[in-house]
Amino acid sequence: MGLATYRKKRDFALTAEPKGSGKPLPKPVRGSSRFVIQKHDASRLHYDFRLEMDGVLKSWAVPKGLPWTQGQKHLAV
Ligand SMILES: [Mn+2]
């Protein structure tokens, strides 16, 4: 789903979801992958972790939040 479709499906006066900044994406760097960590205030608060693989952002939910200590592990599903 593109950003225009995403905006059409939502009423930003009713929810706190992001509209997008309107800024262009940074130029891709050869050999690098993008990642996104999104706080998702759904029926149960969790974090979404997205990692670019083959040009697609694959997504995992991290129900217990992000680990902040080195070596700490939190399940991503
Ligand atoms: Mn989610």
N, CA, C, O and the ligand as a Tripos MOL2 file, in Angstrom:
@<TRIPOS>MOLECULE
protein
  309   307    78     0     0
PROTEIN
NO_CHARGES

@<TRIPOS>ATOM
      1 N           0.8610   -1.1860    0.0000 N.3       1 MET1
      2 CA          0.0000    0.0000    0.0000 C.3       1 MET1
      3 C           0.8930    1.2290    0.0000 C.2       1 MET1
      4 O           1.8010    1.3510    0.8210 O.2       1 MET1
      5 N           0.6280    2.1230   -0.9150 N.am      2 GLY2
      6 CA          1.3840    3.3740   -0.9710 C.3       2 GLY2
      7 C           0.9040    4.3540    0.0780 C.2       2 GLY2
      8 O          -0.1310    4.1500    0.7120 O.2       2 GLY2
      9 N           1.6740    5.4290    0.2550 N.am      3 LEU3
     10 CA          1.3530    6.4150    1.2870 C.3       3 LEU3
     11 C           0.0210    7.1270    1.0130 C.2       3 LEU3
     12 O          -0.7120    7.4480    1.9490 O.2       3 LEU3
     13 N          -0.2940    7.3730   -0.2640 N.am      4 ALA4
     14 CA         -1.5510    8.0490   -0.5970 C.3       4 ALA4
     15 C          -2.7490    7.1830   -0.1810 C.2       4 ALA4
     16 O          -3.7250    7.6900    0.3710 O.2       4 ALA4
     17 N          -2.6670    5.8880   -0.4460 N.am      5 THR5
     18 CA         -3.7390    4.9660   -0.0590 C.3       5 THR5
     19 C          -3.8500    4.8950    1.4610 C.2       5 THR5
     20 O          -4.9500    4.9050    2.0130 O.2       5 THR5
     21 N          -2.7060    4.8240    2.1270 N.am      6 TYR6
     22 CA         -2.6760    4.8010    3.6000 C.3       6 TYR6
     23 C          -3.3930    6.0300    4.1650 C.2       6 TYR6
     24 O          -4.1990    5.9120    5.0880 O.2       6 TYR6
     25 N          -3.0990    7.2100    3.6100 N.am      7 ARG7
     26 CA         -3.7300    8.4480    4.1090 C.3       7 ARG7
     27 C          -5.2350    8.4530    3.8650 C.2       7 ARG7
     28 O          -5.9970    8.9230    4.7100 O.2       7 ARG7
     29 N          -5.6720    7.9320    2.7080 N.am      8 LYS8
     30 CA         -7.1030    7.8970    2.3820 C.3       8 LYS8
     31 C          -7.8790    7.0090    3.3520 C.2       8 LYS8
     32 O          -9.0440    7.2760    3.6470 O.2       8 LYS8
     33 N          -7.2330    5.9560    3.8440 N.am      9 LYS9
     34 CA         -7.9200    4.9890    4.7000 C.3       9 LYS9
     35 C          -8.0240    5.4470    6.1440 C.2       9 LYS9
     36 O          -8.7170    4.8050    6.9330 O.2       9 LYS9
     37 N          -7.3610    6.5360    6.5190 N.am     10 ARG10
     38 CA         -7.3200    6.9420    7.9210 C.3      10 ARG10
     39 C          -7.8830    8.3350    8.1380 C.2      10 ARG10
     40 O          -7.8350    9.1960    7.2590 O.2      10 ARG10
     41 N          -8.4250    8.5320    9.3480 N.am     11 ASP11
     42 CA         -8.8860    9.8540    9.7740 C.3      11 ASP11
     43 C          -7.9400   10.3030   10.8790 C.2      11 ASP11
     44 O          -8.0490    9.8590   12.0220 O.2      11 ASP11
     45 N          -7.0160   11.1820   10.5300 N.am     12 PHE12
     46 CA         -5.9620   11.5690   11.4660 C.3      12 PHE12
     47 C          -6.4840   12.4480   12.6110 C.2      12 PHE12
     48 O          -5.7680   12.7040   13.5790 O.2      12 PHE12
     49 N          -7.7360   12.9050   12.4910 N.am     13 ALA13
     50 CA         -8.3480   13.6360   13.6140 C.3      13 ALA13
     51 C          -8.7770   12.6570   14.7090 C.2      13 ALA13
     52 O          -8.9330   13.0450   15.8660 O.2      13 ALA13
     53 N          -8.9660   11.3940   14.3430 N.am     14 LEU14
     54 CA         -9.4400   10.3900   15.2950 C.3      14 LEU14
     55 C          -8.3130    9.5570   15.8970 C.2      14 LEU14
     56 O          -8.4590    9.0340   17.0020 O.2      14 LEU14
     57 N          -7.1990    9.4280   15.1940 N.am     15 THR15
     58 CA         -6.1110    8.5750   15.6760 C.3      15 THR15
     59 C          -4.7980    9.3530   15.6980 C.2      15 THR15
     60 O          -4.6460   10.3930   15.0580 O.2      15 THR15
     61 N          -3.8690    8.8100   16.4520 N.am     16 ALA16
     62 CA         -2.5560    9.4510   16.5680 C.3      16 ALA16
     63 C          -1.5390    8.8410   15.6080 C.2      16 ALA16
     64 O          -0.3320    8.9710   15.8150 O.2      16 ALA16
     65 N          -2.0230    8.1750   14.5580 N.am     17 GLU17
     66 CA         -1.1050    7.5510   13.6190 C.3      17 GLU17
     67 C          -0.3520    8.6160   12.8270 C.2      17 GLU17
     68 O          -0.8760    9.7030   12.5850 O.2      17 GLU17
     69 N           0.8720    8.3020   12.4290 N.am     18 PRO18
     70 CA          1.6550    9.3020   11.6930 C.3      18 PRO18
     71 C           1.1340    9.4980   10.2740 C.2      18 PRO18
     72 O           0.6910    8.5480    9.6290 O.2      18 PRO18
     73 N           1.1930   10.7560    9.7880 N.am     19 LYS19
     74 CA          0.7630   11.0690    8.4180 C.3      19 LYS19
     75 C           1.9100   10.9070    7.4300 C.2      19 LYS19
     76 O           1.6950   10.8040    6.2220 O.2      19 LYS19
     77 N           3.1050   10.8860    7.9470 N.am     20 GLY20
     78 CA          4.2860   10.9280    7.0770 C.3      20 GLY20
     79 C           4.7450   12.3660    6.9900 C.2      20 GLY20
     80 O           3.9270   13.2860    6.9930 O.2      20 GLY20
     81 N           6.0390   12.5640    6.9140 N.am     21 SER21
     82 CA          6.5870   13.9210    6.9650 C.3      21 SER21
     83 C           6.5060   14.6300    5.6240 C.2      21 SER21
     84 O           6.6010   15.8560    5.5680 O.2      21 SER21
     85 N           6.3330   13.8780    4.5420 N.am     22 GLY22
     86 CA          6.3610   14.4800    3.2220 C.3      22 GLY22
     87 C           7.7760   14.6470    2.6880 C.2      22 GLY22
     88 O           7.9690   15.0040    1.5260 O.2      22 GLY22
     89 N           8.7750   14.3840    3.5480 N.am     23 LYS23
     90 CA         10.1710   14.4830    3.0990 C.3      23 LYS23
     91 C          10.4870   13.2840    2.2180 C.2      23 LYS23
     92 O           9.9810   12.1870    2.4580 O.2      23 LYS23
     93 N          11.3180   13.4810    1.2020 N.am     24 PRO24
     94 CA         11.6940   12.3300    0.3730 C.3      24 PRO24
     95 C          12.5460   11.3480    1.1690 C.2      24 PRO24
     96 O          13.2410   11.7290    2.1110 O.2      24 PRO24
     97 N          12.4810   10.0760    0.7750 N.am     25 LEU25
     98 CA         13.3130    9.0580    1.4180 C.3      25 LEU25
     99 C          14.7790    9.3480    1.1210 C.2      25 LEU25
    100 O          15.1080    9.8720    0.0570 O.2      25 LEU25
    101 N          15.6600    9.0060    2.0610 N.am     26 PRO26
    102 CA         17.0870    9.1670    1.7570 C.3      26 PRO26
    103 C          17.4890    8.2580    0.6030 C.2      26 PRO26
    104 O          16.8850    7.2100    0.3770 O.2      26 PRO26
    105 N          18.5200    8.6800   -0.1200 N.am     27 LYS27
    106 CA         18.9780    7.8630   -1.2480 C.3      27 LYS27
    107 C          19.4790    6.5150   -0.7450 C.2      27 LYS27
    108 O          20.1950    6.4530    0.2550 O.2      27 LYS27
    109 N          19.1120    5.4430   -1.4250 N.am     28 PRO28
    110 CA         19.6030    4.1330   -0.9860 C.3      28 PRO28
    111 C          21.1220    4.0540   -1.1170 C.2      28 PRO28
    112 O          21.7060    4.6030   -2.0510 O.2      28 PRO28
    113 N          21.7350    3.3800   -0.1910 N.am     29 VAL29
    114 CA         23.1830    3.1780   -0.2230 C.3      29 VAL29
    115 C          23.4300    1.7400   -0.6680 C.2      29 VAL29
    116 O          22.8780    0.7990   -0.0980 O.2      29 VAL29
    117 N          24.2480    1.5840   -1.6690 N.am     30 ARG30
    118 CA         24.5130    0.2450   -2.2260 C.3      30 ARG30
    119 C          24.9880   -0.7110   -1.1210 C.2      30 ARG30
    120 O          25.8960   -0.3940   -0.3520 O.2      30 ARG30
    121 N          24.3550   -1.8780   -1.0630 N.am     31 GLY31
    122 CA         24.7740   -2.8920   -0.0940 C.3      31 GLY31
    123 C          24.1730   -2.7100    1.2860 C.2      31 GLY31
    124 O          24.4120   -3.5280    2.1740 O.2      31 GLY31
    125 N          23.3980   -1.6560    1.4850 N.am     32 SER32
    126 CA         22.8150   -1.4390    2.8110 C.3      32 SER32
    127 C          21.3360   -1.8140    2.8010 C.2      32 SER32
    128 O          20.7310   -1.9400    1.7360 O.2      32 SER32
    129 N          20.7650   -1.9900    3.9690 N.am     33 SER33
    130 CA         19.3450   -2.2890    4.1100 C.3      33 SER33
    131 C          18.7360   -1.3090    5.0920 C.2      33 SER33
    132 O          19.3810   -0.9080    6.0600 O.2      33 SER33
    133 N          17.4960   -0.9230    4.8440 N.am     34 ARG34
    134 CA         16.8000   -0.0230    5.7660 C.3      34 ARG34
    135 C          16.1270   -0.8310    6.8710 C.2      34 ARG34
    136 O          15.8100   -2.0060    6.6830 O.2      34 ARG34
    137 N          15.9130   -0.2000    8.0180 N.am     35 PHE35
    138 CA         15.1070   -0.8140    9.0680 C.3      35 PHE35
    139 C          14.2480    0.2620    9.7220 C.2      35 PHE35
    140 O          14.5910    1.4440    9.7140 O.2      35 PHE35
    141 N          13.1340   -0.1710   10.2830 N.am     36 VAL36
    142 CA         12.1890    0.7250   10.9400 C.3      36 VAL36
    143 C          11.7710    0.0890   12.2560 C.2      36 VAL36
    144 O          11.5080   -1.1120   12.3110 O.2      36 VAL36
    145 N          11.7090    0.8780   13.3030 N.am     37 ILE37
    146 CA         11.1140    0.4370   14.5630 C.3      37 ILE37
    147 C           9.9520    1.3830   14.8310 C.2      37 ILE37
    148 O          10.1380    2.5950   14.9450 O.2      37 ILE37
    149 N           8.7400    0.8130   14.9310 N.am     38 GLN38
    150 CA          7.5310    1.6160   15.0720 C.3      38 GLN38
    151 C           6.8090    1.2340   16.3520 C.2      38 GLN38
    152 O           6.5180    0.0600   16.5810 O.2      38 GLN38
    153 N           6.5200    2.2220   17.1840 N.am     39 LYS39
    154 CA          5.6730    1.9990   18.3580 C.3      39 LYS39
    155 C           4.2420    1.9010   17.8540 C.2      39 LYS39
    156 O           3.7380    2.8400   17.2370 O.2      39 LYS39
    157 N           3.5870    0.7880   18.1060 N.am     40 HIS40
    158 CA          2.2510    0.5480   17.5590 C.3      40 HIS40
    159 C           1.2550    0.4520   18.7100 C.2      40 HIS40
    160 O           1.1790   -0.5540   19.4150 O.2      40 HIS40
    161 N           0.5020    1.5240   18.8740 N.am     41 ASP41
    162 CA         -0.4680    1.6180   19.9660 C.3      41 ASP41
    163 C          -1.7660    0.9480   19.5270 C.2      41 ASP41
    164 O          -2.7910    1.6120   19.3720 O.2      41 ASP41
    165 N          -1.7190   -0.3480   19.3300 N.am     42 ALA42
    166 CA         -2.8880   -1.1300   18.9120 C.3      42 ALA42
    167 C          -3.6750   -1.5000   20.1740 C.2      42 ALA42
    168 O          -3.4560   -0.9180   21.2360 O.2      42 ALA42
    169 N          -4.5900   -2.4680   20.0560 N.am     43 SER43
    170 CA         -5.3540   -2.8870   21.2410 C.3      43 SER43
    171 C          -4.3980   -3.3120   22.3500 C.2      43 SER43
    172 O          -4.7120   -3.1810   23.5330 O.2      43 SER43
    173 N          -3.2480   -3.8130   21.9690 N.am     44 ARG44
    174 CA         -2.1830   -4.0940   22.9340 C.3      44 ARG44
    175 C          -0.9060   -3.4300   22.4220 C.2      44 ARG44
    176 O          -0.4490   -3.7060   21.3130 O.2      44 ARG44
    177 N          -0.3380   -2.5510   23.2470 N.am     45 LEU45
    178 CA          0.8500   -1.8100   22.8240 C.3      45 LEU45
    179 C           1.9940   -2.7690   22.5130 C.2      45 LEU45
    180 O           2.2970   -3.6620   23.3050 O.2      45 LEU45
    181 N           2.6210   -2.5840   21.3710 N.am     46 HIS46
    182 CA          3.7940   -3.3820   21.0080 C.3      46 HIS46
    183 C           4.6500   -2.5610   20.0530 C.2      46 HIS46
    184 O           4.2960   -1.4380   19.6930 O.2      46 HIS46
    185 N           5.7580   -3.1230   19.6560 N.am     47 TYR47
    186 CA          6.6340   -2.4730   18.6810 C.3      47 TYR47
    187 C           6.6990   -3.3330   17.4370 C.2      47 TYR47
    188 O           6.6950   -4.5610   17.5200 O.2      47 TYR47
    189 N           6.7580   -2.6890   16.2880 N.am     48 ASP48
    190 CA          6.9400   -3.3890   15.0230 C.3      48 ASP48
    191 C           8.3610   -3.1340   14.5520 C.2      48 ASP48
    192 O           8.8180   -1.9920   14.5070 O.2      48 ASP48
    193 N           9.0400   -4.1900   14.2090 N.am     49 PHE49
    194 CA         10.4050   -4.1080   13.6950 C.3      49 PHE49
    195 C          10.3660   -4.5270   12.2370 C.2      49 PHE49
    196 O           9.9290   -5.6340   11.9210 O.2      49 PHE49
    197 N          10.8150   -3.6600   11.3500 N.am     50 ARG50
    198 CA         10.8030   -3.9590    9.9130 C.3      50 ARG50
    199 C          12.2400   -3.8870    9.3910 C.2      50 ARG50
    200 O          12.9950   -2.9640    9.6940 O.2      50 ARG50
    201 N          12.5770   -4.8880    8.6050 N.am     51 LEU51
    202 CA         13.9280   -5.0050    8.0680 C.3      51 LEU51
    203 C          13.8320   -5.2260    6.5650 C.2      51 LEU51
    204 O          13.0960   -6.0980    6.1020 O.2      51 LEU51
    205 N          14.5850   -4.4260    5.8020 N.am     52 GLU52
    206 CA         14.5430   -4.5400    4.3510 C.3      52 GLU52
    207 C          15.3030   -5.7740    3.8900 C.2      52 GLU52
    208 O          16.4770   -5.9660    4.2040 O.2      52 GLU52
    209 N          14.5880   -6.6080    3.1300 N.am     53 MET53
    210 CA         15.2120   -7.7830    2.5200 C.3      53 MET53
    211 C          14.7420   -7.8470    1.0800 C.2      53 MET53
    212 O          13.5390   -7.8950    0.8240 O.2      53 MET53
    213 N          15.6680   -7.8480    0.1380 N.am     54 ASP54
    214 CA         15.3480   -7.8960   -1.2950 C.3      54 ASP54
    215 C          14.3770   -6.7850   -1.6840 C.2      54 ASP54
    216 O          13.4800   -7.0120   -2.4960 O.2      54 ASP54
    217 N          14.5390   -5.5870   -1.1170 N.am     55 GLY55
    218 CA         13.7310   -4.4300   -1.4900 C.3      55 GLY55
    219 C          12.3790   -4.3570   -0.8170 C.2      55 GLY55
    220 O          11.6000   -3.4460   -1.0970 O.2      55 GLY55
    221 N          12.0800   -5.3080    0.0750 N.am     56 VAL56
    222 CA         10.7900   -5.3420    0.7640 C.3      56 VAL56
    223 C          11.0340   -5.2210    2.2610 C.2      56 VAL56
    224 O          11.9850   -5.8040    2.7820 O.2      56 VAL56
    225 N          10.1790   -4.4640    2.9630 N.am     57 LEU57
    226 CA         10.2870   -4.3750    4.4140 C.3      57 LEU57
    227 C           9.5100   -5.5280    5.0280 C.2      57 LEU57
    228 O           8.2800   -5.5400    5.0010 O.2      57 LEU57
    229 N          10.2230   -6.4860    5.5740 N.am     58 LYS58
    230 CA          9.5740   -7.5980    6.2840 C.3      58 LYS58
    231 C           9.3760   -7.1660    7.7230 C.2      58 LYS58
    232 O          10.1690   -6.3870    8.2540 O.2      58 LYS58
    233 N           8.3190   -7.6660    8.3650 N.am     59 SER59
    234 CA          7.8860   -7.1000    9.6370 C.3      59 SER59
    235 C           7.7210   -8.1610   10.7190 C.2      59 SER59
    236 O           7.2380   -9.2640   10.4650 O.2      59 SER59
    237 N           8.1310   -7.8030   11.9220 N.am     60 TRP60
    238 CA          7.9260   -8.6350   13.0920 C.3      60 TRP60
    239 C           7.3490   -7.7630   14.2020 C.2      60 TRP60
    240 O           7.6890   -6.5850   14.3110 O.2      60 TRP60
    241 N           6.4870   -8.3340   15.0150 N.am     61 ALA61
    242 CA          5.9990   -7.6450   16.2120 C.3      61 ALA61
    243 C           6.9100   -8.0240   17.3770 C.2      61 ALA61
    244 O           7.3350   -9.1730   17.4980 O.2      61 ALA61
    245 N           7.2020   -7.0490   18.2280 N.am     62 VAL62
    246 CA          8.0060   -7.2880   19.4300 C.3      62 VAL62
    247 C           7.1150   -6.9370   20.6250 C.2      62 VAL62
    248 O           7.0900   -5.7920   21.0750 O.2      62 VAL62
    249 N           6.3750   -7.9460   21.1390 N.am     63 PRO63
    250 CA          5.3310   -7.6660   22.1420 C.3      63 PRO63
    251 C           5.8520   -7.0710   23.4480 C.2      63 PRO63
    252 O           5.1650   -6.2590   24.0680 O.2      63 PRO63
    253 N           7.0410   -7.4560   23.8710 N.am     64 LYS64
    254 CA          7.5160   -6.9860   25.1820 C.3      64 LYS64
    255 C           8.3870   -5.7450   25.0890 C.2      64 LYS64
    256 O           9.0450   -5.3730   26.0600 O.2      64 LYS64
    257 N           8.3950   -5.1060   23.9320 N.am     65 GLY65
    258 CA          9.1780   -3.8890   23.7900 C.3      65 GLY65
    259 C          10.6230   -4.1710   23.4310 C.2      65 GLY65
    260 O          11.0470   -5.3210   23.3170 O.2      65 GLY65
    261 N          11.3560   -3.1030   23.2580 N.am     66 LEU66
    262 CA         12.7250   -3.2160   22.7730 C.3      66 LEU66
    263 C          13.6820   -3.4960   23.9140 C.2      66 LEU66
    264 O          13.5330   -2.9290   24.9960 O.2      66 LEU66
    265 N          14.6590   -4.3590   23.6930 N.am     67 PRO67
    266 CA         15.6810   -4.5620   24.7160 C.3      67 PRO67
    267 C          16.6260   -3.3630   24.7380 C.2      67 PRO67
    268 O          17.0940   -2.9300   23.6850 O.2      67 PRO67
    269 N          16.9080   -2.8320   25.9010 N.am     68 TRP68
    270 CA         17.7640   -1.6360   26.0210 C.3      68 TRP68
    271 C          19.1330   -1.9640   26.5930 C.2      68 TRP68
    272 O          20.0070   -1.1000   26.6690 O.2      68 TRP68
    273 N          19.3150   -3.2250   26.9970 N.am     69 THR69
    274 CA         20.6060   -3.6260   27.5700 C.3      69 THR69
    275 C          21.2570   -4.6250   26.6170 C.2      69 THR69
    276 O          20.5990   -5.5400   26.1220 O.2      69 THR69
    277 N          22.5400   -4.4470   26.3650 N.am     70 GLN70
    278 CA         23.2720   -5.3510   25.4850 C.3      70 GLN70
    279 C          23.1870   -6.7750   26.0240 C.2      70 GLN70
    280 O          23.4350   -7.0130   27.2060 O.2      70 GLN70
    281 N          22.8370   -7.7140   25.1570 N.am     71 GLY71
    282 CA         22.7180   -9.1040   25.5620 C.3      71 GLY71
    283 C          21.3110   -9.5060   25.9510 C.2      71 GLY71
    284 O          21.0020  -10.6960   26.0220 O.2      71 GLY71
    285 N          20.4540   -8.5280   26.2050 N.am     72 GLN72
    286 CA         19.0540   -8.8060   26.5490 C.3      72 GLN72
    287 C          18.3340   -9.2190   25.2540 C.2      72 GLN72
    288 O          18.5790   -8.6450   24.1930 O.2      72 GLN72
    289 N          17.4540  -10.2100   25.3510 N.am     73 LYS73
    290 CA         16.7480  -10.6910   24.1620 C.3      73 LYS73
    291 C          15.2480  -10.5920   24.3750 C.2      73 LYS73
    292 O          14.7360  -10.9460   25.4370 O.2      73 LYS73
    293 N          14.5410  -10.1050   23.3500 N.am     74 HIS74
    294 CA         13.0840  -10.0610   23.3760 C.3      74 HIS74
    295 C          12.5740  -10.7470   22.1180 C.2      74 HIS74
    296 O          13.0920  -10.5230   21.0240 O.2      74 HIS74
    297 N          11.5670  -11.5730   22.2790 N.am     75 LEU75
    298 CA         10.9970  -12.3300   21.1800 C.3      75 LEU75
    299 C          10.3730  -11.3990   20.1290 C.2      75 LEU75
    300 O           9.6710  -10.4460   20.4660 O.2      75 LEU75
    301 N          10.6420  -11.6940   18.8540 N.am     76 ALA76
    302 CA          9.9820  -11.0140   17.7410 C.3      76 ALA76
    303 C           9.2020  -12.0700   16.9730 C.2      76 ALA76
    304 O           9.7570  -13.1110   16.6220 O.2      76 ALA76
    305 N           7.9370  -11.8210   16.7100 N.am     77 VAL77
    306 CA          7.0960  -12.8080   16.0050 C.3      77 VAL77
    307 C           6.4790  -12.1980   14.7610 C.2      77 VAL77
    308 O           5.7430  -12.8740   14.0410 O.2      77 VAL77
    309 MN          1.8320   -3.9220   14.8950 Mn       78 MN78
@<TRIPOS>BOND
     1     1     2 1
     2     2     3 1
     3     3     4 2
     4     3     5 am
     5     5     6 1
     6     6     7 1
     7     7     8 2
     8     7     9 am
     9     9    10 1
    10    10    11 1
    11    11    12 2
    12    11    13 am
    13    13    14 1
    14    14    15 1
    15    15    16 2
    16    15    17 am
    17    17    18 1
    18    18    19 1
    19    19    20 2
    20    19    21 am
    21    21    22 1
    22    22    23 1
    23    23    24 2
    24    23    25 am
    25    25    26 1
    26    26    27 1
    27    27    28 2
    28    27    29 am
    29    29    30 1
    30    30    31 1
    31    31    32 2
    32    31    33 am
    33    33    34 1
    34    34    35 1
    35    35    36 2
    36    35    37 am
    37    37    38 1
    38    38    39 1
    39    39    40 2
    40    39    41 am
    41    41    42 1
    42    42    43 1
    43    43    44 2
    44    43    45 am
    45    45    46 1
    46    46    47 1
    47    47    48 2
    48    47    49 am
    49    49    50 1
    50    50    51 1
    51    51    52 2
    52    51    53 am
    53    53    54 1
    54    54    55 1
    55    55    56 2
    56    55    57 am
    57    57    58 1
    58    58    59 1
    59    59    60 2
    60    59    61 am
    61    61    62 1
    62    62    63 1
    63    63    64 2
    64    63    65 am
    65    65    66 1
    66    66    67 1
    67    67    68 2
    68    67    69 am
    69    69    70 1
    70    70    71 1
    71    71    72 2
    72    71    73 am
    73    73    74 1
    74    74    75 1
    75    75    76 2
    76    75    77 am
    77    77    78 1
    78    78    79 1
    79    79    80 2
    80    79    81 am
    81    81    82 1
    82    82    83 1
    83    83    84 2
    84    83    85 am
    85    85    86 1
    86    86    87 1
    87    87    88 2
    88    87    89 am
    89    89    90 1
    90    90    91 1
    91    91    92 2
    92    91    93 am
    93    93    94 1
    94    94    95 1
    95    95    96 2
    96    95    97 am
    97    97    98 1
    98    98    99 1
    99    99   100 2
   100    99   101 am
   101   101   102 1
   102   102   103 1
   103   103   104 2
   104   103   105 am
   105   105   106 1
   106   106   107 1
   107   107   108 2
   108   107   109 am
   109   109   110 1
   110   110   111 1
   111   111   112 2
   112   111   113 am
   113   113   114 1
   114   114   115 1
   115   115   116 2
   116   115   117 am
   117   117   118 1
   118   118   119 1
   119   119   120 2
   120   119   121 am
   121   121   122 1
   122   122   123 1
   123   123   124 2
   124   123   125 am
   125   125   126 1
   126   126   127 1
   127   127   128 2
   128   127   129 am
   129   129   130 1
   130   130   131 1
   131   131   132 2
   132   131   133 am
   133   133   134 1
   134   134   135 1
   135   135   136 2
   136   135   137 am
   137   137   138 1
   138   138   139 1
   139   139   140 2
   140   139   141 am
   141   141   142 1
   142   142   143 1
   143   143   144 2
   144   143   145 am
   145   145   146 1
   146   146   147 1
   147   147   148 2
   148   147   149 am
   149   149   150 1
   150   150   151 1
   151   151   152 2
   152   151   153 am
   153   153   154 1
   154   154   155 1
   155   155   156 2
   156   155   157 am
   157   157   158 1
   158   158   159 1
   159   159   160 2
   160   159   161 am
   161   161   162 1
   162   162   163 1
   163   163   164 2
   164   163   165 am
   165   165   166 1
   166   166   167 1
   167   167   168 2
   168   167   169 am
   169   169   170 1
   170   170   171 1
   171   171   172 2
   172   171   173 am
   173   173   174 1
   174   174   175 1
   175   175   176 2
   176   175   177 am
   177   177   178 1
   178   178   179 1
   179   179   180 2
   180   179   181 am
   181   181   182 1
   182   182   183 1
   183   183   184 2
   184   183   185 am
   185   185   186 1
   186   186   187 1
   187   187   188 2
   188   187   189 am
   189   189   190 1
   190   190   191 1
   191   191   192 2
   192   191   193 am
   193   193   194 1
   194   194   195 1
   195   195   196 2
   196   195   197 am
   197   197   198 1
   198   198   199 1
   199   199   200 2
   200   199   201 am
   201   201   202 1
   202   202   203 1
   203   203   204 2
   204   203   205 am
   205   205   206 1
   206   206   207 1
   207   207   208 2
   208   207   209 am
   209   209   210 1
   210   210   211 1
   211   211   212 2
   212   211   213 am
   213   213   214 1
   214   214   215 1
   215   215   216 2
   216   215   217 am
   217   217   218 1
   218   218   219 1
   219   219   220 2
   220   219   221 am
   221   221   222 1
   222   222   223 1
   223   223   224 2
   224   223   225 am
   225   225   226 1
   226   226   227 1
   227   227   228 2
   228   227   229 am
   229   229   230 1
   230   230   231 1
   231   231   232 2
   232   231   233 am
   233   233   234 1
   234   234   235 1
   235   235   236 2
   236   235   237 am
   237   237   238 1
   238   238   239 1
   239   239   240 2
   240   239   241 am
   241   241   242 1
   242   242   243 1
   243   243   244 2
   244   243   245 am
   245   245   246 1
   246   246   247 1
   247   247   248 2
   248   247   249 am
   249   249   250 1
   250   250   251 1
   251   251   252 2
   252   251   253 am
   253   253   254 1
   254   254   255 1
   255   255   256 2
   256   255   257 am
   257   257   258 1
   258   258   259 1
   259   259   260 2
   260   259   261 am
   261   261   262 1
   262   262   263 1
   263   263   264 2
   264   263   265 am
   265   265   266 1
   266   266   267 1
   267   267   268 2
   268   267   269 am
   269   269   270 1
   270   270   271 1
   271   271   272 2
   272   271   273 am
   273   273   274 1
   274   274   275 1
   275   275   276 2
   276   275   277 am
   277   277   278 1
   278   278   279 1
   279   279   280 2
   280   279   281 am
   281   281   282 1
   282   282   283 1
   283   283   284 2
   284   283   285 am
   285   285   286 1
   286   286   287 1
   287   287   288 2
   288   287   289 am
   289   289   290 1
   290   290   291 1
   291   291   292 2
   292   291   293 am
   293   293   294 1
   294   294   295 1
   295   295   296 2
   296   295   297 am
   297   297   298 1
   298   298   299 1
   299   299   300 2
   300   299   301 am
   301   301   302 1
   302   302   303 1
   303   303   304 2
   304   303   305 am
   305   305   306 1
   306   306   307 1
   307   307   308 2
@<TRIPOS>SUBSTRUCTURE
     1 MET1         2 RESIDUE 1 A MET
     2 GLY2         6 RESIDUE 1 A GLY
     3 LEU3        10 RESIDUE 1 A LEU
     4 ALA4        14 RESIDUE 1 A ALA
     5 THR5        18 RESIDUE 1 A THR
     6 TYR6        22 RESIDUE 1 A TYR
     7 ARG7        26 RESIDUE 1 A ARG
     8 LYS8        30 RESIDUE 1 A LYS
     9 LYS9        34 RESIDUE 1 A LYS
    10 ARG10       38 RESIDUE 1 A ARG
    11 ASP11       42 RESIDUE 1 A ASP
    12 PHE12       46 RESIDUE 1 A PHE
    13 ALA13       50 RESIDUE 1 A ALA
    14 LEU14       54 RESIDUE 1 A LEU
    15 THR15       58 RESIDUE 1 A THR
    16 ALA16       62 RESIDUE 1 A ALA
    17 GLU17       66 RESIDUE 1 A GLU
    18 PRO18       70 RESIDUE 1 A PRO
    19 LYS19       74 RESIDUE 1 A LYS
    20 GLY20       78 RESIDUE 1 A GLY
    21 SER21       82 RESIDUE 1 A SER
    22 GLY22       86 RESIDUE 1 A GLY
    23 LYS23       90 RESIDUE 1 A LYS
    24 PRO24       94 RESIDUE 1 A PRO
    25 LEU25       98 RESIDUE 1 A LEU
    26 PRO26      102 RESIDUE 1 A PRO
    27 LYS27      106 RESIDUE 1 A LYS
    28 PRO28      110 RESIDUE 1 A PRO
    29 VAL29      114 RESIDUE 1 A VAL
    30 ARG30      118 RESIDUE 1 A ARG
    31 GLY31      122 RESIDUE 1 A GLY
    32 SER32      126 RESIDUE 1 A SER
    33 SER33      130 RESIDUE 1 A SER
    34 ARG34      134 RESIDUE 1 A ARG
    35 PHE35      138 RESIDUE 1 A PHE
    36 VAL36      142 RESIDUE 1 A VAL
    37 ILE37      146 RESIDUE 1 A ILE
    38 GLN38      150 RESIDUE 1 A GLN
    39 LYS39      154 RESIDUE 1 A LYS
    40 HIS40      158 RESIDUE 1 A HIS
    41 ASP41      162 RESIDUE 1 A ASP
    42 ALA42      166 RESIDUE 1 A ALA
    43 SER43      170 RESIDUE 1 A SER
    44 ARG44      174 RESIDUE 1 A ARG
    45 LEU45      178 RESIDUE 1 A LEU
    46 HIS46      182 RESIDUE 1 A HIS
    47 TYR47      186 RESIDUE 1 A TYR
    48 ASP48      190 RESIDUE 1 A ASP
    49 PHE49      194 RESIDUE 1 A PHE
    50 ARG50      198 RESIDUE 1 A ARG
    51 LEU51      202 RESIDUE 1 A LEU
    52 GLU52      206 RESIDUE 1 A GLU
    53 MET53      210 RESIDUE 1 A MET
    54 ASP54      214 RESIDUE 1 A ASP
    55 GLY55      218 RESIDUE 1 A GLY
    56 VAL56      222 RESIDUE 1 A VAL
    57 LEU57      226 RESIDUE 1 A LEU
    58 LYS58      230 RESIDUE 1 A LYS
    59 SER59      234 RESIDUE 1 A SER
    60 TRP60      238 RESIDUE 1 A TRP
    61 ALA61      242 RESIDUE 1 A ALA
    62 VAL62      246 RESIDUE 1 A VAL
    63 PRO63      250 RESIDUE 1 A PRO
    64 LYS64      254 RESIDUE 1 A LYS
    65 GLY65      258 RESIDUE 1 A GLY
    66 LEU66      262 RESIDUE 1 A LEU
    67 PRO67      266 RESIDUE 1 A PRO
    68 TRP68      270 RESIDUE 1 A TRP
    69 THR69      274 RESIDUE 1 A THR
    70 GLN70      278 RESIDUE 1 A GLN
    71 GLY71      282 RESIDUE 1 A GLY
    72 GLN72      286 RESIDUE 1 A GLN
    73 LYS73      290 RESIDUE 1 A LYS
    74 HIS74      294 RESIDUE 1 A HIS
    75 LEU75      298 RESIDUE 1 A LEU
    76 ALA76      302 RESIDUE 1 A ALA
    77 VAL77      306 RESIDUE 1 A VAL
    78 MN78       309 GROUP 0 **** ****
